[in-house]
């Protein structure tokens, strides 16, 4: 069963429609990543959607997704998790987060959290123990 990227984009755009500076997940090209994460469950969920889903209005798409969620709750939960993960790791969304919140789009280390120097004395007790494994 193959995944229809246009249909997955419509699903993603329904789950994360975007507003203001926030882009719609359906326009970010995330379908392949989300589909790969879901595998056959994703293809089966897409197959369960009504014909012409992508052309439906927002309310009708939401209703169709609620029906899929009711019939396949575990798979739908994975869909939502995969969609949110793909969305919030996308560089374009991270830039919006930085613009909207001031939270810098960079790894927390080495410029982030100040860490106290490691206290080597914490290892003394372990170093003093006799080995509890067999020597080869």
C-alpha positions in Angstrom: 0.0 0.0 0.0 1.6 3.3 -1.0 1.1 6.7 0.5 -0.4 9.5 -1.4 1.7 12.7 -0.6 -1.1 15.1 -1.7 -3.6 13.4 0.6 -1.1 13.3 3.5 -0.4 17.0 3.0 -4.2 17.6 3.3 -4.2 15.6 6.5 -1.2 17.5 7.9 -2.8 20.8 6.9 -5.9 19.9 8.8 -4.1 18.8 11.9 -1.7 21.8 11.9 -3.4 24.5 9.7 -1.1 27.3 10.6 -2.1 30.9 11.4 -0.4 34.2 11.1 3.4 33.6 11.0 2.8 29.9 11.7 2.9 27.9 8.4 0.5 25.1 7.6 2.0 21.7 8.0 0.4 20.7 4.7 2.6 23.2 2.9 6.0 22.3 4.4 6.6 19.0 2.4 6.4 16.8 5.5 4.3 14.1 4.0 7.2 11.7 3.1 8.7 12.0 6.6 5.4 11.4 8.4 4.4 8.7 6.0 7.7 6.9 6.5 7.2 7.1 10.3 3.7 5.6 10.0 4.4 3.0 7.4 1.4 0.8 6.6 -0.7 2.3 9.3 -0.4 5.7 7.6 -1.4 4.2 4.2 -4.4 2.4 5.8 -5.5 5.6 7.5 -5.3 7.5 4.3 -7.3 4.8 2.5 -10.0 5.1 5.2 -10.6 8.8 4.3 -13.5 9.8 2.0 -12.9 10.2 -1.7 -11.9 13.8 -2.4 -10.7 14.5 1.2 -8.2 17.1 0.1 -10.9 19.1 -1.7 -13.3 19.1 1.3 -13.8 22.2 3.5 -11.9 22.4 6.9 -14.9 21.3 8.9 -15.6 18.2 6.7 -11.9 17.2 6.8 -11.9 17.5 10.6 -15.0 15.4 10.8 -13.4 12.7 8.5 -10.3 12.7 10.7 -12.4 12.3 13.9 -14.0 9.2 12.3 -10.5 7.8 11.5 -9.4 8.5 15.0 -12.4 6.7 16.4 -11.8 3.6 14.3 -8.0 3.5 14.6 -7.1 5.3 17.9 -3.6 3.9 18.3 -2.6 4.6 14.7 -4.1 8.1 14.8 -2.2 8.8 18.0 1.0 7.9 16.1 -0.1 10.1 13.2 -0.5 13.1 15.5 2.8 12.5 17.3 4.7 12.1 13.9 3.0 15.2 12.5 3.9 17.3 15.5 7.5 16.0 15.6 8.0 16.7 11.9 6.4 20.1 12.2 8.4 21.4 15.2 11.8 20.2 14.0 11.3 21.9 10.6 13.8 24.8 10.3 11.0 27.1 9.1 8.9 26.5 12.1 11.9 26.8 14.5 12.5 30.2 12.9 8.9 31.2 13.7 9.3 30.0 17.3 12.4 32.2 17.6 10.7 35.2 16.1 7.5 34.7 18.2 9.1 33.7 21.5 12.7 34.8 21.5 13.8 31.3 22.2 16.9 30.9 20.1 16.9 28.3 17.3 20.1 26.5 18.4 21.1 23.5 20.5 21.1 24.3 24.2 24.8 23.4 24.5 27.5 24.7 24.5 26.0 28.2 24.8 23.0 27.2 26.9 22.5 26.1 30.4 25.4 26.9 32.8 26.7 23.6 34.3 28.7 23.4 37.5 32.1 21.8 37.0 32.0 18.0 37.6 33.1 16.9 41.0 35.5 14.0 40.6 35.2 13.2 44.3 31.8 11.8 43.5 33.5 8.8 41.9 35.8 7.9 44.8 33.5 5.4 46.4 33.0 3.5 43.1 36.7 3.6 42.3 37.5 2.1 45.7 35.2 -1.0 45.1 36.6 -4.3 44.1 35.5 -5.4 40.7 32.3 -7.5 40.9 32.8 -9.1 37.4 34.9 -12.0 36.4 38.3 -11.2 34.9 38.7 -12.8 31.4 
